[in-house]
């Protein structure tokens, strides 16, 4: 089996759990290729933990369009009929800790929750919302109603500025909430996120969506997978000027427990569901061609995903590639003497393959997360009077996944 062509797993013959799982943080994956199958062993702290035998692999090719059409799904926000909705589970009594928003919705929500008989604490965060400070507030809520679940509801992102700086600050604030929830053990606890205009549920939403708030939903989805018992739901308020009073809607949603993600749009209650993507005439991209007089930037272009992406670009007409990666390439004069199994030799083979297809490849070693260094590389590229950059494809990444409580 050649891995010069992108392959995808389509089946597995056997799965064996070799020892019970534990709290190890260092994992190693070993893959052994044989014909059209791969055997994978997952090791935890050096000891084999899980074995996946006979993983069947199939190449992904452009003529697989008809098969892809049958399996492509998309997320659609719908207002399902009441009879199709899951039943709300019986929820434990709640004590509420609200992190307030600039618009004052938290105050109105607090009044409604108190009217239902629940203790509510609206946090004053003038001294900052560190995990330590939030743990103190969680403890105070736990003492107000012993035995109840303390639910932290973060409303701070509502109507916040839609800027990169605000996106970072909001994300840091949500990380602090999750860390506090994971460290606090004085009572059952969970968290919820409230945004306004973070999801595109209809075509009308596209003009009002907040990118800064949308990023919070991505992080919250990861938290829900990693710390399922600590995360309750994400709620998105309508950003339209004539939106229904949000506090009443939030009170109803927070008091039920059936859906982990809900959006308010006018008088409608929308939830995400998977549905089949409508059939398209061509999913292969065969009729598409990139401009030959422009440069396309591929970050991580010599990595596992990036090299396949770069080859696809050249196959679709691209003739000038700027490949960015952390590791520098050796001088071209040394390429022929590189050990065949070295990472550098694999990178060189990728560059040569692209050049043999007619591409002009410019490689620059830079960490794309270092803004100053990246600006310097781009300025140098521009000064060399190369074809102008007309597209950026981001395929770079570093897999170093710590638990969110340690971020």
C-alpha positions as CSV (number, residue, x, y, z in Angstrom):
1,X,0.0,0.0,0.0
2,X,1.5,3.3,-1.1
3,X,0.9,6.3,1.3
4,X,1.8,8.8,-1.4
5,X,-1.9,8.8,-2.0
6,X,-4.2,9.9,0.8
7,X,-6.0,6.9,2.4
8,X,-8.9,6.8,4.8
9,X,-9.9,4.0,7.2
10,X,-13.1,2.2,6.2
11,X,-13.2,-0.7,8.7
12,X,-11.5,-2.6,11.5
13,X,-11.4,-6.3,12.1
14,X,-10.6,-6.5,15.8
15,X,-10.2,-4.3,18.8
16,X,-8.5,-5.6,22.0
17,X,-8.2,-3.7,25.2
18,X,-5.0,-4.9,26.8
19,X,-5.2,-3.2,30.1
20,X,-7.6,-0.9,32.0
21,X,-7.5,2.8,31.2
22,X,-6.0,5.2,33.6
23,X,-5.0,8.8,33.9
24,X,-1.8,8.7,31.9
25,X,-1.0,11.8,29.9
26,X,1.7,10.4,27.6
27,X,0.4,8.3,24.7
28,X,2.2,6.7,21.8
29,X,0.7,5.3,18.6
30,X,2.5,2.6,16.6
31,X,1.2,1.7,13.1
32,X,2.4,-1.3,11.1
33,X,1.4,-1.4,7.4
34,X,0.6,-4.7,5.7
35,X,-0.9,-4.8,2.2
36,X,-4.1,-2.7,2.3
37,X,-4.4,-2.9,6.1
38,X,-2.8,-1.3,9.1
39,X,-2.4,-2.6,12.7
40,X,-2.3,0.1,15.4
41,X,-1.1,-0.3,19.0
42,X,-1.8,2.5,21.4
43,X,0.7,2.7,24.3
44,X,0.1,4.5,27.6
45,X,3.3,5.5,29.4
46,X,5.1,2.8,27.4
47,X,2.7,-0.1,28.0
48,X,0.4,-1.4,25.3
49,X,-3.2,-0.4,26.2
50,X,-5.3,-0.9,23.1
51,X,-4.7,-2.8,19.8
52,X,-6.6,-2.2,16.6
53,X,-6.0,-5.0,14.2
54,X,-6.7,-5.1,10.4
55,X,-7.8,-1.5,9.8
56,X,-8.8,-1.5,6.2
57,X,-7.6,1.5,4.2
58,X,-8.9,2.8,0.9
59,X,-7.4,5.5,-1.3
60,X,-9.3,8.8,-1.6
61,X,-9.4,9.5,-5.3
62,X,-11.1,12.2,-7.4
63,X,-13.4,9.7,-9.0
64,X,-15.0,8.8,-5.7
65,X,-17.5,11.5,-6.1
66,X,-20.6,9.4,-6.2
67,X,-19.7,7.5,-3.1
68,X,-18.8,10.7,-1.3
69,X,-22.2,12.3,-2.2
70,X,-24.0,9.5,-0.4
71,X,-22.0,10.0,2.8
72,X,-21.7,13.8,3.1
73,X,-23.5,15.4,6.0
74,X,-24.0,18.9,7.1
75,X,-25.2,20.5,10.3
76,X,-28.6,22.2,9.9
77,X,-30.3,24.3,12.5
78,X,-34.0,23.3,12.6
79,X,-37.1,23.8,14.7
80,X,-38.1,20.1,15.3
81,X,-41.6,19.1,16.0
82,X,-42.3,18.6,19.7
83,X,-42.9,14.9,19.4
84,X,-39.4,14.4,18.0
85,X,-37.7,16.3,20.8
86,X,-35.9,14.2,23.5
87,X,-37.5,14.2,26.8
88,X,-36.0,16.6,29.4
89,X,-34.3,14.7,32.1
90,X,-35.1,15.3,35.7
91,X,-32.7,18.0,36.8
92,X,-31.2,18.3,40.3
93,X,-32.0,21.5,42.2
94,X,-29.8,24.3,41.0
95,X,-27.8,27.2,42.5
96,X,-26.9,29.7,39.9
97,X,-23.6,31.6,39.5
98,X,-24.0,34.2,36.7
99,X,-21.0,35.9,35.2
100,X,-22.6,39.2,34.0
101,X,-22.7,40.7,30.5
102,X,-22.3,44.4,29.5
103,X,-25.9,44.5,28.3
104,X,-27.4,43.7,31.7
105,X,-29.2,40.5,30.6
106,X,-27.7,38.7,33.6
107,X,-29.6,40.9,36.1
108,X,-32.9,40.2,34.4
109,X,-32.2,36.5,34.2
110,X,-31.3,36.5,37.9
111,X,-34.6,38.0,38.8
112,X,-36.5,35.3,36.9
113,X,-34.5,32.5,38.3
114,X,-35.0,33.8,41.9
115,X,-38.8,34.0,41.1
116,X,-38.6,30.2,40.6
117,X,-37.1,29.8,44.0
118,X,-33.5,29.2,43.1
119,X,-30.5,30.9,44.9
120,X,-28.7,33.1,42.4
121,X,-25.4,34.9,42.7
122,X,-24.4,37.5,40.1
123,X,-20.6,37.7,40.3
124,X,-18.7,41.0,40.8
125,X,-15.5,40.5,38.9
126,X,-13.7,43.8,39.2
127,X,-10.7,41.9,40.5
128,X,-10.6,39.5,37.6
129,X,-12.1,36.1,37.0
130,X,-9.2,33.8,37.8
131,X,-9.8,30.1,38.5
132,X,-9.0,30.8,42.1
133,X,-11.5,33.6,42.4
134,X,-14.2,31.5,40.6
135,X,-13.6,28.6,43.0
136,X,-14.4,30.9,45.9
137,X,-17.6,32.0,44.3
138,X,-18.5,28.4,43.6
139,X,-18.0,27.5,47.2
140,X,-20.3,30.4,48.3
141,X,-23.0,29.1,46.0
142,X,-22.6,25.6,47.2
143,X,-23.1,26.7,50.8
144,X,-26.2,28.7,49.9
145,X,-28.1,25.4,49.0
146,X,-26.3,22.3,50.3
147,X,-26.7,19.3,48.0
148,X,-27.7,21.3,44.9
149,X,-25.8,21.5,41.7
150,X,-24.0,24.7,41.2
151,X,-24.3,25.9,37.6
152,X,-21.9,28.6,36.3
153,X,-23.4,30.6,33.4
154,X,-21.0,32.7,31.5
155,X,-22.7,35.6,29.8
156,X,-19.7,37.9,29.5
157,X,-19.3,37.5,25.7
158,X,-22.7,38.9,24.9
159,X,-22.4,42.1,22.8
160,X,-18.6,42.2,23.3
161,X,-16.4,43.7,20.6
162,X,-15.9,41.5,17.6
163,X,-12.1,41.9,17.4
164,X,-9.2,39.4,17.6
165,X,-8.1,40.8,20.9
166,X,-11.6,40.4,22.4
167,X,-11.8,36.9,21.0
168,X,-8.6,36.0,22.9
169,X,-9.8,37.6,26.1
170,X,-13.2,35.9,25.9
171,X,-11.5,32.5,25.3
172,X,-9.2,33.0,28.2
173,X,-12.2,33.8,30.4
174,X,-14.0,30.6,29.3
175,X,-10.8,28.6,30.0
176,X,-10.7,30.0,33.5
177,X,-14.3,28.9,34.0
178,X,-13.6,25.3,32.9
179,X,-10.5,25.2,35.1
180,X,-12.4,26.4,38.1
181,X,-15.2,23.8,37.5
182,X,-12.6,21.0,37.2
183,X,-10.7,22.0,40.3
184,X,-13.7,22.7,42.6
185,X,-15.0,19.6,44.4
186,X,-17.2,21.1,47.1
187,X,-20.5,20.2,45.3
188,X,-21.8,18.9,42.0
189,X,-21.2,21.6,39.4
190,X,-21.4,22.3,35.6
191,X,-21.1,25.3,33.3
192,X,-23.0,26.9,30.4
193,X,-22.1,29.5,27.8
194,X,-24.4,32.2,26.5
195,X,-23.6,34.2,23.4
196,X,-25.4,36.5,21.0
197,X,-25.0,36.0,17.2
198,X,-22.4,33.3,17.5
199,X,-24.0,30.8,15.1
200,X,-25.1,31.0,11.5
201,X,-28.4,29.3,11.6
202,X,-30.0,31.0,8.6
203,X,-28.8,33.1,5.6
204,X,-29.9,36.2,7.5
205,X,-27.4,35.4,10.3
206,X,-24.4,35.7,8.1
207,X,-24.4,39.5,8.2
208,X,-24.6,39.6,12.0
209,X,-22.4,36.7,13.1
210,X,-19.7,37.5,15.7
211,X,-16.5,35.7,14.9
212,X,-15.1,36.4,18.4
213,X,-18.1,34.7,20.0
214,X,-18.2,31.8,17.5
215,X,-14.7,30.7,18.6
216,X,-16.1,30.1,22.1
217,X,-18.5,27.5,20.8
218,X,-15.6,25.6,19.3
219,X,-13.8,25.5,22.6
220,X,-17.0,24.6,24.5
221,X,-17.6,21.7,22.1
222,X,-14.1,20.3,23.0
223,X,-14.8,20.8,26.7
224,X,-18.1,18.9,26.4
225,X,-16.2,15.9,24.9
226,X,-13.3,16.0,27.5
227,X,-15.3,17.0,30.6
228,X,-18.8,15.9,29.8
229,X,-20.0,16.0,33.4
230,X,-18.8,19.5,33.9
231,X,-20.5,21.1,30.8
232,X,-24.2,21.6,30.4
233,X,-25.0,23.6,27.3
234,X,-24.4,26.5,24.9
235,X,-27.1,29.0,24.2
236,X,-27.1,31.6,21.4
237,X,-29.3,34.6,21.6
238,X,-30.8,36.3,18.5
239,X,-28.7,39.2,17.3
240,X,-31.5,40.8,15.4
241,X,-32.5,44.3,16.7
242,X,-36.2,43.2,17.3
243,X,-35.2,39.9,19.1
244,X,-37.5,38.5,21.7
245,X,-36.7,39.4,25.3
246,X,-33.7,37.2,26.0
247,X,-33.9,36.8,29.8
248,X,-37.3,35.0,29.6
249,X,-36.0,32.7,26.9
250,X,-32.8,31.9,28.8
251,X,-34.7,31.1,32.0
252,X,-36.8,28.6,30.1
253,X,-33.8,27.0,28.5
254,X,-31.6,26.8,31.6
255,X,-34.5,25.2,33.5
256,X,-34.7,22.3,31.0
257,X,-32.0,19.9,30.2
258,X,-32.8,18.2,26.9
259,X,-30.5,20.0,24.3
260,X,-26.8,20.8,24.7
261,X,-27.0,23.5,22.0
262,X,-29.9,25.8,21.3
263,X,-30.3,29.1,19.3
264,X,-33.0,31.7,19.7
265,X,-34.1,33.2,16.4
266,X,-37.2,35.3,16.7
267,X,-39.8,33.2,18.2
268,X,-38.2,30.0,17.0
269,X,-36.1,27.6,19.0
270,X,-33.5,26.0,16.8
271,X,-31.3,23.0,17.5
272,X,-28.5,21.5,15.4
273,X,-29.2,18.3,13.5
274,X,-27.2,16.3,11.0
275,X,-28.8,16.0,7.5
276,X,-27.6,14.7,4.2
277,X,-25.9,17.3,2.0
278,X,-27.9,18.0,-1.2
279,X,-26.4,16.3,-4.2
280,X,-23.9,18.3,-6.1
281,X,-22.9,18.0,-9.7
282,X,-19.2,17.5,-9.0
283,X,-17.4,17.0,-5.7
284,X,-14.0,16.2,-7.2
285,X,-13.1,19.7,-8.2
286,X,-12.1,18.5,-11.6
287,X,-13.5,21.6,-13.3
288,X,-11.6,24.0,-11.1
289,X,-8.2,25.5,-11.8
290,X,-5.9,27.8,-9.7
291,X,-4.4,30.9,-11.3
292,X,-0.9,30.2,-12.7
293,X,0.3,33.8,-12.2
294,X,-0.2,33.8,-8.4
295,X,1.5,32.4,-5.3
296,X,-0.4,30.1,-2.9
297,X,0.8,29.8,0.6
298,X,0.6,26.4,2.3
299,X,1.4,26.4,6.0
300,X,2.7,23.0,7.1
301,X,3.0,22.1,3.4
302,X,5.6,19.4,4.0
303,X,3.6,17.6,6.7
304,X,1.2,14.7,6.4
305,X,-1.8,16.7,5.3
306,X,0.1,19.6,3.8
307,X,2.0,17.6,1.2
308,X,-1.2,16.1,-0.2
309,X,-2.8,19.5,-0.3
310,X,0.2,21.0,-2.1
311,X,0.1,18.2,-4.7
312,X,-3.6,18.8,-5.2
313,X,-3.0,22.5,-5.8
314,X,-0.4,21.8,-8.4
315,X,-2.6,19.3,-10.0
316,X,-5.3,22.0,-10.3
317,X,-3.0,24.4,-12.0
318,X,-1.0,26.2,-9.3
319,X,2.5,27.0,-10.4
320,X,3.9,29.0,-7.5
321,X,3.8,27.6,-3.9
322,X,5.2,29.2,-0.8
323,X,5.5,26.5,1.8
324,X,5.9,27.5,5.4
325,X,7.1,25.1,8.2
326,X,9.0,25.1,11.4
327,X,11.9,22.9,10.2
328,X,14.4,24.3,7.7
329,X,15.3,22.4,4.6
330,X,19.0,21.5,4.2
331,X,21.0,23.2,1.4
332,X,20.0,21.9,-2.0
333,X,23.6,20.7,-2.6
334,X,23.2,18.2,0.3
335,X,19.9,16.7,-0.7
336,X,21.3,13.7,-2.5
337,X,23.3,12.6,0.5
338,X,20.5,12.7,3.1
339,X,19.6,9.4,4.8
340,X,16.6,8.0,2.9
341,X,14.5,7.5,6.1
342,X,15.2,10.9,7.6
343,X,12.5,13.5,8.0
344,X,14.6,15.9,5.9
345,X,14.8,13.4,3.0
346,X,11.0,13.0,3.1
347,X,10.5,16.7,2.9
348,X,13.0,16.9,0.0
349,X,11.1,14.2,-1.8
350,X,7.9,16.2,-1.5
351,X,9.6,19.3,-2.9
352,X,11.1,17.4,-5.8
353,X,7.8,15.8,-6.6
354,X,6.0,19.1,-6.7
355,X,8.8,20.6,-8.9
356,X,8.5,17.6,-11.3
357,X,4.8,18.5,-11.7
358,X,5.8,22.0,-12.9
359,X,5.6,24.0,-9.7
360,X,8.1,26.6,-8.4
361,X,8.4,25.9,-4.7
362,X,9.7,28.5,-2.3
363,X,10.2,27.1,1.3
364,X,10.6,29.3,4.4
365,X,11.3,28.0,7.9
366,X,9.1,30.0,10.3
367,X,6.7,29.4,13.2
368,X,3.4,30.9,11.8
369,X,2.4,31.5,15.4
370,X,5.3,34.1,15.7
371,X,3.8,37.2,14.2
372,X,7.0,39.2,14.0
373,X,8.9,36.3,12.3
374,X,6.1,35.7,9.9
375,X,5.9,39.4,8.9
376,X,9.7,39.3,8.2
377,X,9.3,36.3,6.0
378,X,6.5,37.8,4.0
379,X,8.3,41.1,3.6
380,X,11.4,39.3,2.3
381,X,9.2,37.4,-0.1
382,X,7.6,40.6,-1.4
383,X,10.9,42.2,-1.9
384,X,12.1,39.4,-4.2
385,X,9.4,40.4,-6.7
386,X,7.8,37.0,-6.8
387,X,4.2,36.4,-8.1
388,X,1.8,38.0,-5.6
389,X,0.2,35.9,-2.9
390,X,-3.4,35.2,-3.8
391,X,-4.4,32.5,-1.3
392,X,-3.4,30.9,2.0
393,X,-4.2,27.3,2.9
394,X,-3.5,26.5,6.6
395,X,-2.4,22.9,7.2
396,X,0.1,23.5,10.0
397,X,-0.5,22.1,13.4
398,X,1.2,20.8,16.5
399,X,-0.5,18.0,18.4
400,X,0.2,18.5,22.1
401,X,-3.1,17.9,23.8
402,X,-3.1,18.6,27.5
403,X,-6.3,18.4,29.6
404,X,-8.1,21.7,29.5
405,X,-7.7,22.1,33.3
406,X,-3.9,22.4,32.8
407,X,-4.0,24.9,29.8
